[in-house]
Amino acid sequence: MTFNEMLAQFVAQGASDIHLHTGLKPLLRINGKLKPIGENRLTDKVTRAFVDIMCDEDQKEEFRNNHQIDLAYGVPKIGRFRVNLFKQRGSVSAVLRVVNSDEEQLEVVNLPDDTLDFFRDKTKGIMLVTGATGSGKSTTLARILNEINLAHEKMIVTIEDPIEYLHRPKSSIIVQREIGTDAVSFSRALVAAMRQDPDVIMIGEIRDHATAAAAIEAAQTGHYVLSTMHTQDTVRTVNRMLDLFPPNERHTARLLFAESIVGIVSQQLLPRKGGGRVAAMEVLKGNLRIRDLIKDESRTNELYDAIRDSRADGMQTFDDHLSELYEQDLIEFGTGYLAATSGQTFKMKATQIDEARDRTTPKVGSVAGD
């Protein structure tokens, strides 16, 4: 069996991540849980061959020098993979994240249609998708970009590390640049992008001061900037964004970010009742009240109340959405309780839901076993 044939089998089994380590059987993450596959353990000779299979000459040189490398690997008719190759205990390991470029897969993003339309139709500002690694941020961002690409005649520039979803030009022109291959860094590519006559700029991730500053500048000069951050919810995202700036720049950055914010979608992927996974989402939109609260550092925690009070405008907290998922019987009580921003708030809502359907809500002490 060839390497690509092996990957095809793993993808067909529903793997979201593939772990290949010397001395172990291949491990697949399916519905959030790691599962060993097959009877044979991988040998050192096999894992070392991964470098030759997936890397070009420049990437091989980088791996030799740094003992690790991030790259993208594509297999026709199977999909694309975000790959980290690294050394451990002298041997080679590979972890591959399955990235499906099939547009039908983007339909799994469960943002309400009116929220999707809201983010699709904006013309300037900053929109962020946040969450932990593996929470589906890239898929949500790709879905929003795909909707823009379908609905509007725009010039879209993406800056990614690596490129995950391959977008074909539709109503829009779309140019995709990869860090390492087409650009040196997010911040430098972003500055260059502003000279490429873009309407929309997608940055794979904001993770340092230079990129955050360039993103706000791009939004302030009339561009629509979309990106991701590794933060747990909308309020933490606001704080994290501003913490990227040194203290002497933070006040100005706060004002500019508040003026620029279009919205934030924070998400978690949770075990679905009966199998599979379901996304829980918190949605913030940058209305006047939200912007005023961001501008005032002492009132940032009031953002939760502002989101809760704005459900009619399409905003929602994690706890509200978790309650909806519980009411729809898509998640177990323990799943919602452990994922909630406030476990007690979720418990109260779950109890009301269960009373209405004449069912007993599990005790909190039992959730650890769920």
Salt bridges, closest charged atoms under 4 A:
ASP17 OD2 - ARG97 NE 2.49
ASP44 OD2 - ARG48 NE 2.77
ASP52 OD1 - LYS60 NZ 3.55
GLU57 OE2 - LYS60 NZ 3.34
GLU61 OE1 - ARG64 NH2 2.90
GLU103 OE2 - ARG168 NH1 3.64
GLU103 OE2 - LYS170 NZ 2.58
GLU107 OE1 - ARG143 NH2 3.51
ASP117 OD1 - ARG120 NH1 3.33
ASP121 OD1 - ARG120 NE 2.70
ASP121 OD1 - HIS152 NE2 2.82
GLU147 OE2 - ARG143 NE 3.05
ASP161 OD2 - ARG207 NH2 3.37
GLU164 OE2 - ARG82 NH1 2.24
GLU205 OE1 - ARG207 NH1 3.18
GLU205 OE2 - HIS230 NE2 3.54
ASP233 OD2 - ARG236 NH1 2.72
GLU249 OE1 - HIS209 NE2 2.92
GLU302 OE1 - ARG299 NH2 3.04
ASP305 OD1 - ARG308 NH1 2.81
ASP309 OD2 - ARG289 NH1 3.27
ASP320 OD2 - ARG311 NE 3.95
ASP320 OD1 - LYS349 NZ 2.25
GLU324 OE2 - ARG311 NH2 2.44
ASP329 OD1 - LYS273 NZ 3.10
ASP329 OD1 - ARG359 NH2 3.60
ASP354 OD1 - ARG357 NE 3.16
ASP354 OD1 - ARG359 NE 3.38
